[in-house]
Amino acid sequence: MSQSKKVRRLVLLSMFIGIEIVLMITPLGFVPIGPINATTLHIPVIIISILLGTKEGVILGIVFGLSSIFTATFRPTAFSFCFSPFYSIGEVHGNFSSILIAMVPRICIGLGSGYLYKLLRKKLSESPAILISAAAGSLINTILVMSGIWLFFGREYAATAGFAYETFMNVIKATIFTNGIIEAILAAIISAAVIKALKAKGAHI
């Protein structure tokens, strides 16, 4: 790879790291849709993993994960113990598992979207490959986060939310089919539009 291409890739990655930070510190990171908030923080990870590859997707996924820990620590909600080892509520304390929930799903967004796009491009045209890969990356995040919460903080989360622990799987399903689907659709549409625009300007490497 030529030096100019390396510089272009680094500039593009840096730009998207900046976008991720802006989304974290502004209301742009959450889009109100009816009674729920759909996050947009996973979208830069998806875009960069499709545009540049899984390595860059993982880097941006790490930034997303760190931003989750930061937000949960300094702008906490009742459930921030799931994402920050530095936050506690009552007798419930965040711990190393909080780091896993904050980091692993976000890293898997970059891996999942990037690898799936490469696979789909062998069989599909660019647009459907982007749409499917972006939607899948979004759902990977939702499913892994909720599964991690259930695995590590299931009873504490259920008690805080006010539902029976035995119904947690129903809560996961409901989350996937509400927030998860809406976020996946947003991710697919925005990712396709942004990637198309960037490639038209010669941003792909």
N, C-alpha and C positions, 0 to 999 in steps of 0.2 A: 504494500500500500504506500502510495506517495506521501510525502510530508504534507502537501496541501490538503489531501483527503483526511489525514489524521487531524489536522488543525480544524477542518470543517466539522468533523465528527465531535471534537472536543468543544467547539463553540456551540454546536447544537445541543449537546448534552448539558452544558453549563446553562444555556438559555432555559431548558426545561427544568433544571434544578431550581432556577430562579422562579419559574412559574409555579412549581410545587410549593415553594416557600410562601409566595403571594397567596395562593389558595388556602394555605394553612392559617395565615394571620388575618385574612379578610373573610367576609361573609360569602365570597365567591366559592368557597370550598363546600358549601352546602346550599342546595337548591330546594326551597319549599315547594312541595307538590301536594296540595290538599293538606291532610293532617300529618304528613310525614316529611322528613328531610332526606333528600337524595344527595349523597356525597359526590363530588367531582374529583377528589384527590387522587383517585386511582387512574384517571384518564391520561395524565401525562406519562405515567409508567407504561400504559398500554401503547400509546403513540410511539414512544421512543423505542420500545422493544420491537415493534413492527418495522419502524423506520430504520433503526440502526442495528438491532439484534439483541439477543438475550443478555449479553454482558452488560450493555448499557441499561437494559431494562432492569437488571438486578441492582445496579448502582442506584437508579432512581427509586426502585422499590425500597432500598435501605433508607433513602431520604424520607420516603413516605412513612416508613415504620418509625423512624426517629421523630418525625413530626407528630405522630400519634402519641408517642411517649411524652413529648414536650407538652402537647395540648392537654393530655389527661392529667399531667402534673400541675400545670399552671392555670388551666381553665377547666377545673374538674367538674364532673357531673356525678350523679349517684353511682354510676357504673365505671368510674375511672380506674378503680382498682383492677379492672380486667386488662388495662393497657399500661399502667404505670406501677413500677415496683416501689415508688416513692409516695403513693397515695393510699390512705386507708379511710374507712368509714365505720365507726363503731368498732366492733371486734373483727372486721374483715380487712385484711391487709393485702395490698399488692405484693408480688414477689417475682421470682425469676420467670414463672409461668406467664406473668403479664408481658414480659419482654418477648417471649415466644409468640404470644397472640398478636402483639403489635408488629413484630418483624416478619415472621415466617410467611403469613398469607400475602404480605406485600411483596416479598421477594418472589413468591410463586406467581404473582401476576406477571412479572417480567418474563419468567421462564415459560409459563403456560402460553401467554399471548405470542411470544416470539417464536417458540417451537411450533405451535399450531399454525401460525401464519406460513412458515416455511413449508410445512407439510401440505397445507391446503393449496398453496401456489402451484404445486405440481399437478393439481387436478382441476383447480378453479381459476377463474379470472380474478383480477386484483380486487375489485370492489367487494364481491361476496366473501373473499378470503379475509379482507380487513374487517368486515361487519361481523363475521362469525368469530374471528379471533378476539376482537374487542369485547364482544358480548361474553365470550367464554372467560376472558381475563377478569371481567367484572364479577361474574358469578363465582369464580375461584376465590376471590377475595371474600365475598359474602359467606360462602359455604365454610371456608376454613376459619374465618373469624368466629362465626357462630358455633362451629364444632369445637374450636379451642375453648371458648367460654364454657360450653357444656362440659367439656372434659376436665378443665382445671378449676372452674368456679361455678359449676352448675347450681349447687344448692344455695350458695351465697347470692348468685345473680337472681335466682328464682325468688328468694326471700326478699331481696331488695325491690324487685319488680312487682311482687305481690301475687305470684301464681304458684301453683303446686309444682314441685320439682318433677313429679311423674309426667307432667304434660309438656316437659321441655322440648321434646321432639316435635310436638305440634307448634310450639313457638318458633322453632327453627324453620319449619316448613312455611309458616305464615310469613316470616321475615323474608325468606327467599322469594315467595310469590307476591310480595308487596314491594318493599324497598329493593330487593335483589333484582327483580325483573325490570323495574323502572330504571335503576342504575345501569343495568345491562343495555337497555335500549338507548339511554342517553350516551353511554360510552361508545356504542356502535356508531351512532349518528355523528357525534362530535369527532370521534377518531377518524372516521372516513373522510369527513370534510377537511379536517386539519391536515391529514396526510396527503390528500389530493392537492391541497393548496401548496404545501411545502414541496412536494415533488414537482409541481408546475414551476416552482421557482428554483428548481435544481438542488433542493436540499437533501435528496436521497444520495446515499453513498454506495 
